[in-house]
Amino acid sequence: MKLKHKSLVASLMLTLSILGCSDREEGSGTGDAVSSSGTNGEVATDHWLGQWNGPEGTFLLLSGGQGKYEITIQNLDGPRTFQGSAVSGQIHFERNGLKESIRASDGAATGMKWLSNKSNCLTVRPGEGYCRD
């Protein structure tokens, strides 16, 4: 009977340790779901730093890094600056009281005919996109 009891306890402990490890792996990471790549903790959206051009002199300029960004958007009304942060492979920011996000796309996904043949682009919303040549 003692052997059966020890075997049951060992099985229970093994099961709990496996479940405990699974829960920790799923829940690990930061609360703001920053995507990172590489072993140095580099945030994937940091690869987007720099200027992205749109039609008619418009552009998107990203500076900062490590998941926190200063976003300058030059449109026909002039430049405006916003603060953004990386969330799930996108950069989220607020503009005119609306939550916006910048995501990787191709030119066709921008919805802009001037960018349709480009392959390395960022899109804020349909009709608002910026590309690198």
QUIPE-V460737 format. One record per residue. N is the residue number from 1. PSI is psi in whole degrees, 0 to 359 (* if undefined). OMEGA is omega in degrees with one decimal (* if undefined). Layout:
# QUIPE-V460737
n,psi,omega
N,PSI,OMEGA
N,PSI,OMEGA
This chain:
# QUIPE-V460737
n,psi,omega
1,322,179.8
2,320,179.3
3,319,178.5
4,320,179.4
5,315,179.5
6,322,179.4
7,319,177.9
8,317,179.2
9,317,179.4
10,317,178.8
11,318,179.3
12,317,179.9
13,319,178.7
14,316,178.8
15,314,-180.0
16,321,-179.7
17,323,177.6
18,314,178.1
19,320,179.0
20,318,179.0
21,319,-179.9
22,316,-179.2
23,319,-179.8
24,320,-179.4
25,318,-179.9
26,324,-175.1
27,1,-177.8
28,161,178.8
29,184,-177.0
30,161,-178.3
31,338,-177.5
32,13,171.4
33,44,177.6
34,130,177.2
35,135,177.1
36,158,176.5
37,154,179.7
38,176,-177.3
39,349,-177.3
40,9,178.1
41,15,179.6
42,135,179.9
43,134,-175.7
44,321,-178.2
45,349,174.7
46,337,177.1
47,347,-180.0
48,356,-177.5
49,145,-179.7
50,192,-175.2
51,138,176.1
52,129,-172.5
53,142,174.5
54,189,180.0
55,158,172.3
56,39,175.6
57,5,177.5
58,154,176.6
59,165,174.3
60,125,179.5
61,122,178.9
62,129,174.8
63,168,-176.9
64,223,179.0
65,181,-178.5
66,32,175.9
67,358,178.4
68,129,-170.9
69,149,165.8
70,125,-175.1
71,119,174.3
72,123,177.8
73,118,176.1
74,114,173.4
75,192,-176.2
76,343,177.7
77,355,-179.4
78,178,-176.8
79,146,172.6
80,148,-176.9
81,140,-178.5
82,159,174.5
83,137,-178.7
84,167,177.1
85,151,-179.0
86,131,176.2
87,117,175.1
88,47,176.1
89,13,176.8
90,169,172.5
91,121,-179.8
92,142,176.5
93,169,179.1
94,134,179.3
95,125,179.6
96,38,178.8
97,3,179.7
98,141,174.7
99,125,-179.0
100,162,174.4
101,145,176.8
102,130,-179.6
103,154,177.9
104,143,179.1
105,183,168.7
106,176,-177.5
107,323,179.9
108,323,-178.4
109,344,176.9
110,338,-177.6
111,16,-177.3
112,121,-175.6
113,331,-179.4
114,340,-177.0
115,1,-169.9
116,334,-179.1
117,3,-179.5
118,157,-178.9
119,343,-176.1
120,92,-172.0
121,165,170.4
122,137,-179.8
123,134,174.0
124,311,176.4
125,165,178.6
126,127,-177.2
127,359,176.8
128,98,-178.7
129,162,-176.9
130,143,-175.7
131,162,169.4
132,141,-179.3
133,*,*
